[in-house]
Structure formats: structure tokens, C-alpha cells
Amino acid sequence: MGQHQTLTTPQGRSIAYHLSAGEGPCVVFLGGLMSDMEGTKAVHLEAWARAQGRAFLRFDYSGHGLSSGAFQDGCIGDWAEDTAAVLDQLTDGMVLLVGSSMGGWQSLLAAKRMPKRTAGLVTIAAAPDFTEDSMWASFTDAQKAELESAGRVALPSDYGEHYIITRRMIEDGRKQLVLRDPLSLPCPTRFLQGTADKDVDMSVALRLLDHAEGPDIRLTLVDGADHRFSDSGCLKLITESVENVLNSEGMV
């Protein structure tokens, strides 16, 4: 999809991105933990946006993909800063946020930070508060002790190399939680979730739906879909959900 560009955040991190010009609101894809902007969902959505003549942005958080830094040095707050810099420096006016897994958490943080600029929200297997509710809650006493003494612990992954989870990531995650306080989503919001997702349980989507407050929030469960949510039917549902949000706002 061509050569990427880079921007420098206020914190000095170099963020790689692809930006396609077009009509607004700009559709912005926020990827998951240890994923990158070359993933199936991001590239599919970019192709859809180009065909529609719509502005589209995908990027790599620091420590991910082509951006600077090492993954193990980052945390949820750092990646929220990256997202804020990308949105502030590369987009004008309204945006439609599409967040996958950890990107779903990031999209919720971004929507809270800039409610007047958020035209809509689509999340895919959103994983809000996972550092606390999934990681920390499932750590054994031995893993918690290792985290305290060594400052990090390695977790197995079905998607490649181990996740190196640091004490900083866990402690910073507690400052970014969105399911403990009121979560207002005044824009059209669509949550998508597979029933066969082994990484983000369906109960997380139901908890998010129950917790969030807004006039137009819907959850769609896809029977048998896993965490990748990338087969042809799921990809079609993602674009249909984006179109539905845009139609709700009268911007198609």
C-alpha cells in the first residue's frame, strides 16, 4: 500500500502511519496488542475507504510494527499518547474510530478524550481493562512474585513470540481503566464480538455493553468467530458496521 510516513509525538516517539485522503469523517483504525498496521482488518478497511473516497488512517503504536521503540518498554498510557498525537496531528474535524482488541480500549480512551470530535465508534473484540481483569487477575502467585522481583513476566501467545508483560504495564493500566467509572458514548457505537474468541471472552463484550451509556449502542455477536475476526464474513460485517455508523450520522 505504498511507503509509510512518520510523525514524532510530543514525547519524542516516531510513529509510522499510512494516511489516505478523502471525505470525512476520517476512519481511523487502532490495532491490537503486538499487532501492526499491515494486518488483514486494517488493510481491508483501507481498501474499502479508498473505494468509497473516504479519508482513512492506520498506524503503528510505539514498540509495534515500523514505529520506534521496543514493545516491552511501552504501556497502555504510552500508546494512548501515540493515538492522541496521531489524531491531533494527522486529522482534522470528526473521526470514526475502529478499534480491535487492545485498540478497542484505546478507542474508548480516545473517545473520552475528544468526545466532540468522535463521530462514531466500532470495536472488534474490544479488550478494555485487560491488564487488570485478564492479566493481573489470572497471574499465579509465582508470576506476581516474578513481576515484583524481575519487573516483567513472559506470557505465551498464539500469534508468535511471547508477550513480555512488565510491572510498568500493569501499574500504568490501572490509571487507564474505563469500566470502573461512568463511560459516556454519545456517538453511534457498534461493538462486534465472536463467540469463539479465546482471548477476549464474550462476557467482556456484555460487560462493556452494560456499562457504557449512550443513545445508540449495539452489540453484535458472531457465532463461531474467533479473536482474529478476519474471515470474509467478519470483514464484511466490519465495513457494514462502519457504514451503519456513518448512515446514523447522516455522513454517507
Residue pairs with C-beta under 8 A, 6 or more apart in sequence:
1 18
1 43
1 46
2 18
4 16
4 17
4 18
4 37
4 66
5 16
5 17
5 18
5 19
6 14
6 15
6 16
6 17
6 67
7 14
7 15
7 17
7 85
7 86
7 89
7 90
8 14
8 15
9 15
9 62
9 81
9 82
9 85
10 81
10 85
11 78
11 81
11 85
13 62
13 67
13 68
13 69
13 78
13 81
13 82
14 62
14 67
14 68
15 59
15 60
15 61
15 62
15 67
15 68
15 82
15 85
15 86
16 37
16 59
16 60
16 65
16 66
16 67
17 37
17 57
17 58
17 59
17 60
17 86
17 90
18 37
18 46
18 57
18 58
18 59
19 55
19 56
19 57
19 90
20 46
20 49
20 50
20 55
20 56
20 57
21 55
22 49
22 50
22 52
22 53
22 54
22 55
22 56
23 53
23 54
23 55
24 54
24 55
24 92
24 93
24 94
24 95
24 251
25 55
25 93
25 94
25 95
25 96
25 119
25 120
25 246
25 249
25 251
26 54
26 55
26 56
26 57
26 91
26 93
26 94
26 95
26 96
27 45
27 49
27 54
27 55
27 56
27 57
27 95
27 96
27 98
27 242
28 56
28 57
28 58
28 86
28 87
28 91
28 95
28 96
28 97
28 98
29 37
29 41
29 42
29 45
29 46
29 56
29 57
29 58
29 98
29 99
29 100
29 103
30 83
30 97
30 98
30 99
30 100
30 103
30 104
30 106
30 107
30 110
31 37
31 39
31 42
31 58
31 60
31 61
31 64
31 100
31 101
31 102
31 103
32 100
32 101
32 102
32 103
32 127
33 101
33 102
33 127
33 163
34 64
34 71
34 157
34 159
34 160
34 163
35 64
35 65
35 100
35 101
35 159
36 60
36 64
36 65
36 66
37 58
37 59
37 60
37 65
37 66
38 65
39 100
39 230
40 228
40 230
40 235
41 100
41 124
41 229
41 230
41 235
41 238
42 58
43 58
44 230
44 235
44 238
44 239
45 56
45 58
45 98
45 238
45 239
45 242
46 56
46 58
48 239
48 242
49 55
49 56
50 56
55 91
57 86
57 90
57 91
59 67
59 82
59 86
60 66
60 67
61 67
61 74
61 78
61 79
61 82
61 83
62 68
62 69
62 74
62 78
62 79
62 82
63 69
63 70
63 71
63 72
63 73
63 74
63 78
64 71
67 82
71 164
72 152
72 164
72 166
73 166
74 169
75 166
75 168
75 169
75 172
75 173
76 102
76 105
76 106
76 131
76 169
76 172
76 173
76 176
77 172
77 175
77 176
78 172
79 102
79 106
80 106
80 109
80 110
80 113
80 176
83 106
83 109
83 110
84 110
84 113
87 95
87 110
87 114
87 117
93 117
94 117
94 118
94 119
94 251
95 117
95 118
95 119
96 118
96 119
96 120
96 121
96 122
96 242
96 245
96 246
97 107
97 110
97 111
97 118
97 120
97 121
97 122
98 107
98 122
98 123
98 124
98 238
98 242
99 105
99 106
99 107
99 108
99 121
99 122
99 123
99 124
99 126
100 123
100 124
100 125
100 229
101 124
101 125
101 126
101 127
101 199
101 200
101 227
102 127
102 130
103 123
103 124
104 123
104 124
104 125
104 126
104 127
104 128
105 126
105 127
105 128
105 129
105 130
105 176
105 178
107 121
107 123
107 126
108 121
108 123
108 126
108 128
108 178
108 183
108 185
109 176
109 178
110 118
111 118
111 121
111 185
111 187
112 178
112 183
112 184
115 184
115 186
115 187
118 187
119 187
119 188
119 245
119 246
119 249
119 251
120 187
120 188
120 189
120 190
120 242
120 245
120 246
120 248
120 249
121 185
121 187
121 188
121 189
121 190
121 245
122 189
122 190
122 192
122 238
122 241
122 242
122 245
123 189
123 190
123 191
123 192
123 208
124 192
124 193
124 229
124 238
125 192
125 193
125 194
125 197
125 199
125 200
125 205
125 227
125 229
126 191
126 193
126 200
126 204
126 205
126 208
127 134
127 199
127 200
127 204
128 177
128 178
128 179
128 204
128 208
129 173
129 176
129 177
129 178
129 179
129 180
130 173
130 200
131 165
131 169
131 170
131 172
131 173
131 174
132 170
132 173
132 174
132 177
133 179
133 204
134 200
135 155
135 165
135 170
136 144
136 170
136 173
139 147
139 153
143 153
146 152
146 153
147 153
147 165
147 166
147 167
147 170
148 167
151 166
151 167
151 168
152 164
152 165
152 166
152 167
153 164
153 165
154 162
154 163
154 164
154 165
155 162
155 163
155 164
155 165
156 162
156 163
157 163
158 198
158 199
179 207
179 208
179 211
182 213
183 211
183 212
183 213
184 212
184 213
184 214
185 212
185 213
185 214
185 217
186 214
186 215
187 214
187 216
187 245
187 249
188 216
188 244
188 245
188 248
188 249
189 212
189 214
189 216
189 217
189 218
189 245
190 218
190 219
190 220
190 241
190 244
190 245
191 205
191 208
191 209
191 217
191 218
191 219
191 220
192 219
192 220
192 222
192 229
192 234
192 237
192 238
192 241
193 200
193 202
193 204
193 205
193 219
193 220
193 221
193 222
193 225
194 202
194 221
194 222
194 224
194 225
194 226
194 227
194 229
194 234
195 202
195 221
195 222
195 223
195 224
195 225
196 223
196 224
196 225
196 226
197 225
197 226
197 227
197 229
198 226
198 227
199 227
200 227
202 221
205 219
205 221
206 219
208 219
209 217
209 219
216 248
220 237
220 241
222 229
222 233
222 234
222 237
225 231
225 233
225 234
229 238
243 252
246 252
